[in-house]
């Protein structure tokens, strides 16, 4: 069968294709080849400015034409390279031959052997992949995460004054406000976003085993370390790992994976809380005409967006855990396992993207059911016991905690009337009694 969303093995390219298709610009085979071409072209341009005698004739006027090779890179170009790869059995070498073909067409025959000069394939892969990873995070992931944070922030503002019964250990606890509980998640997400953005995008660029051996033997007077630093950091906008084997050590990439996992954990926590509030009837959900919640029970509107998000976040974190644990480990100066694993970095990103979009969609469906929140508060007058005993402590009343414990730890509901009767029986000023009676589950919500 032809590869279509209906025939794809992975749901990220099948069922969820519409939610993930933008990632093809960063993680597809086409994208990887394009970014390899990008690095090779920019490296050649940088070489031309390095003082190599054989390249002095190249004055840089062709830079725009050279950059057009990757700026106008097409599926047909990628297919040319894939066809060549079948012959070479080496993906990066096929890119080199592609560029030589294009250079010849541009009349740059004298410069052909300075394409991929002194490099090993990992100098290309370990710059092209972190470059695409950086672009995916900054151009797709972070805007989606920011949209989710903004959605939560709007809800937190809208519901800032809505009192709600808190539950610790699943039991009624000191009341809170719905907006504040939502803002807990925005604060957590913002903090973890800052940590994610602070992690450098590590790249390796230093020849076959990281020492610029071939570069130095050909041009010993050139400061190749300075050249590599400038190319990776100034041209590519990445962070060059200075001392490496044949490959990048991936410690920064592992840190990215760990940071993404922490954000995923927060989002799972959010989804489970919202799911629970829906089950408690705190939220209704907008009904879309024609949609069905259950094939057997017509009344149901299931919180599927939050369930979908939770499942996809779990898959993503499992994959990120493997990436973080595996990639920094390589036998001696290099084995091939990193290359195999790196081809899958777009998969967890796809599952995260699905999850974030599902979460935002679910949040947009929420309808606040204030009557349910009010009823829950009204049925749990025992929660004002903390307030009463704290004020009694202030007044020097003997053993206030124990007095409230006797009132509230009974196997029946504590009513407003029972609280009022307890207050009336206290040996305190009428001023204090009035203060105590003014406290309700709805207004005892702190700051």
N, C-alpha and C positions, 0 to 999 in steps of 0.2 A: 504494500500500500504506500501511496505517497504520504509524506510527512505533513500532516495537517493538525490543527488543534484536536480534532476527533480521533486521530490515530497516534498522537504523541504518547510515548510511554510515561513521561513525567507529567504530572498535573500542572506544574508551573508553566509548561509549554502547551498544555492541553486545556483542561477545564478552566484554568485561571489565566489563560493567555492574555486576555484583555487587561488584567491587573499587573502583568509582569513584562509585557512586550517592550516597554521602554528600556529595560535592562539589556536588550539585545545590542544596544549601541556600546555596551561596556564589557559584556561577558560572553558574547557569542564567539564562535570560531572566526567569523568575519571580523569582529571587533579586535580580537587578539592579533590577527594578521595585520590589520590596519595600524594598530599601535606599534607593532614591531617595525613596520615600514616608517612610521613617524620617527621612532628613535634612531633608526639607521640614517635617515635623511638629515635629521638635526645633528647627529654625530658627525656626518661628513661635512656639513656646513661649519661646525665648530673646528674640525680639523683644518679646514681651509684658512682659518684665522689663527692657527697655532704656530706659524712660522716654518712649517715643513717645506723645504726647498722645492720639491717636485710639485707642490700645489700653489706656489706663489703666483703662477700665471692666472690662477682662479681668483678673480677680484671681487666675487660676491654679487655681481650684477645678475647672476642667474638664480639667486636665492628664491625669488618668488616662483620661478618655474619649477625649481626643485620641490618647494613646499606644496606646489599644486599636485605633486604625485600622491601625497597622502590626503591633502584637502579634497581632492576630487576622486579619491579611491572608491572604486566601484565593486559590486559583486562579481563582475567579470574579471576584474583584477585579482580578487581573492581566489576565484576559480583557477586563474592562470597559475597562481602560486600552489594551489592544492594539486593541480595536475603535475607540476614540476616536483612536488613533494613525493609523489608516487615513484618518480624516477630516482630522486636523491635519497629517499627514505630519511630525510632530515628536514624538519619544518623551517628552521631558521636559515639554513643554507638555501632553501627554495626562495626565501625572501631576498637573499643576496643576489641570486640569479635574476630575479624579477627586476631589481634595481639596476643591475648591469644592462639588462635589456632596455630599460627606459633611458639610462644614461647614454647608451649608444645612439638611441633615437634622437637624443638632444645634442649629439656631436661631442660628448665628453669622453671619448675613447681613452684619452690619456689618463683619466682619473679612475678608471674602473677598479683597479686593485686597491684603491683607498676606500672603497665601500667595505665595511666590516673590518677595517684595518686593525690587526692586532687583537681582535675581540674573540671571545668565546660566546656560544649561544646564550649563556646565562647573563652576559652583560646586556643582552637585548631583552630576554624574558624578565630579568629581575629589575628592569626599569620600565618596560612596557606594562607589566602587570600591576605594579604599584601605582603607575600613572593612571591606568584605567580604574583601579580601585578607588583612588582619590577622587577622580571625576564622578564615579558612581555615588560615592558617599556625599559629595558636596552638591551634586546636581540633581540627585534623585532622593537618596535616603534622608538627608537632613531637611530638605523642604517638606517631605512627607511627615517626618517626625515633628517639625515645627507646626505643621497644619494640625496635627493631633494635639499638641500642647496648646495651641490657640483655641481649639474647640473646647478643650477642658477648661481653659481659663475663662472663656465666655460663660460656660455653665456654672463655674465657681462664682462668678460675679452675679449672674442671674439668681442663684440660689444662696447668696451670701447670708440672708436673714431667715432662711427656712430652718426652724428648729427640728431636730431629729433625735430620736433615742439612739444612744450609742450602745454597742454590744461588745463586751470584752469576754472572752471565752464563750461567746455565743449567748451570754446572759445580759439582761438589762443593766446599763451602766450610766454614769453621769451624762446627761444630754449634751449634744454637740449641735453643729449646724451643717447642713448638707453641703453648702458651698465650701466650708472649711475642709470637709473630708475629701472633696474633689481636689482642692488646692494642695492637699498632701501629695498627690500624684504629680501635679505640675512642678512642685518644688523638687521632687525626687528626679523627675525627668530632666529638668534644666541642669541640675547638678551633674548628672551623668553625661549629659550632652557636652557640657564644658570639659569633662575629663576626656571624652572621646575626641573632641576637637584639639586637645592639647597634645595628642600622640603624633609624633612625626610619621611620615610615610617613608619607611626605610627602603633603600635601593642599593644594589651591589653593582659596581662598575670598576673592574680592575684587571681584566684579562683572565687567562685560563685558570689560574689558582689565586687570583687576587693581588698579584704583585706587579702588574704591568710588565711582565717579563719580555713579551714580544715588542711592546712599545719601546722599552728602554734599550733593548739590543739594537733596534733599528735607528733610534734617535736618542742617544744617551744624554745629550745636552738639554733636552726638553724636560721641564718639571711636570711629569705626568700625573703626579698626585694632585697638584694644583689644577691641572687640566680637568681631571676627573671630577674634582670637587665643583669646579665652575660649571661643567656640563650638567651634572646631575642636579645641582642646587639652583643654578641660575637659569639654565635653559629649560629643564624639566620641572623645576619647582618641587623636587623631592629632597630627602635627606640622605646623603651618601654615607653608608657604613664604611668606615675607613679601613678597618682590618678585617678581611673576610677570607673564606676559602673560595671555591669556585662559585659558590652561591651566596645569596643574602642569608643572614642568619634568622630572619623572620621573627625576631623578638618583638619588634614594633607591630608587625602584622598580628602576632598572637595577642598583643595588648589591645589592638582594635577588636579582635574577636571577643576577648574578655569584656571589653566595654560594651559591645553590642549585646552580649549575653546578659549583663546587668540590666540594661534597658529592657530587654525582653522579659526578664524576671519581674520588673516593675509593671510592665504591660499585662503580664499574666495576672498579677495581683489585682490590677485595675479591673480586668475583664471578669474575674471571679467575684469581686465585690459588686460590680454592676449587675451581674447575673443574679447574685443573691438578693439584691434590692428589688429586682424585677420579680423574683419568686415571692418576695414579701409584699408585693403589690405596691411598693413605693413608686414604681414607675409602670405606666402603661406603655405600649409601643404603637407607633403609627401603623395603620393598616393600609397596605397597598392593594387597591382593587384588583381582584383576579388572582392574588397570591394565596397559597394554601400553607397553613402551619403544620397540619398533620393529615396524613392520608386517611386516617380513621376517625379523628376527633375534630369536628369542624370548628369548635370554639377556640382552638389553641392558636396562639401567636408566640412561637418559640423564640428565645433569645439567640438565634443561630449565628448572628454576626459575632457575638462575643465568644461563642463556642468555636467558631471557625478560626477566629484570631488566636485563641488559646492553643488550639491544635497546631496551627502553623508556627507559632512562636516556639512551641516545644520542639518541633522538628528542626527549626533553624538553630536553636541553642545546642541541640545534640550535634549537629554538623559543625558549628562553631567551636564546640568543645574539642572535637577531633582535630580540626585545623590548628587550634592553638596548642594542642598537645603534640601533634605530629610534626608540623613544619619546622620548629626550631631544632629538630633532631635529624642529623644526616651523618652517615658513616664516613669517617675521616674527612677528606676534602670535598666529597660529594657523592651521593647516590641519586638515583632517578626518581625516588618516591615523591619528592617535593613537586616535580613536574606533573606527575599523575594527579596528585591531590589538588594542586593549584587550578586545574581545569574546572574544578567544582566550586570555586568561591562564589560564583553567581547564584548557586542554588540556595544557600541560606539567605542571601540577600533577597531572592525572589519570595521565599516564604515569609520573610519579615515584611516585605512590601504588601503582600496579600493581607497579612495580619493587621498592619496599620490601617490600610484602606477599609478593612472589615470593621475595625474598632470605630473609626470615624463615622462610617455608615450607621453602625449601631447607636452611637451617641446621638446622631441626628434624628433617630426614630423615637427617642425617649420623650415621654409625656409625664410630667410630674403629677403624682397623685397625692396632693397635700392632705386630703382627708385621711388617707391611710397613715401618714406620718403623725397627724394630730391624734388619731385614735390610739396609735401605739403609745404615744406619750401619756395620754389620758389614762390608759390602763396600767401605767407603771409609776404611780405616785411614790413608790418606795425609793425612787432614785433621788428624791429631794432630801433623804435622810442625811446624806453627806453634808449638804448645805446647812441643815439644822444643827447637826452636832458640831460643825466647825464654828458657827456663830456662838453656840453654847460654850465652846472652849474659850472663845474670845471673852465671854462674859464671866469666866471662872466657875461655870456650873460644874458640880461634881459628877465625874464619870459619864459624860454625855454620850460617848460612843456606846457604852454598855446599855444606856437607856434606849437608844435608837435600835440597838441590836435586838432587844426584847420585842420592840414594836414591829420590826420589819422582817425578822427571820421566822415567819410563820407560813404554813402551807396554804395561804389564801391571799387574795389580792389585797394590797394596802390601798385604801381609797383616800380621796381628798378629805372626806369626813373624819376618817381615822387619824389622819395627820393633824387636822384642826383640833380634834379632841385631845390628842397628845399635847399639843402646844398649850391648850387651855389649862391643862393640869400641871404645867411647869411653874415652878416658883421663881419667876423672873418678872421684870418690869413689863407693864402693858406695852411700852414702846418696843421692847424686844419681841413680844408676842405678835404685834402688828407686823414687824419686820419679817418674822418667820412665816406668818400666814401669807405674806405677799409672794413667797417663793412658789413657783409652779414648775412642773417638768418642761414646760414650753419656754420659760424665761430663764431657767437655770442653765445657761449655755456658755458661760465664761466670756472670754475676750476674743 
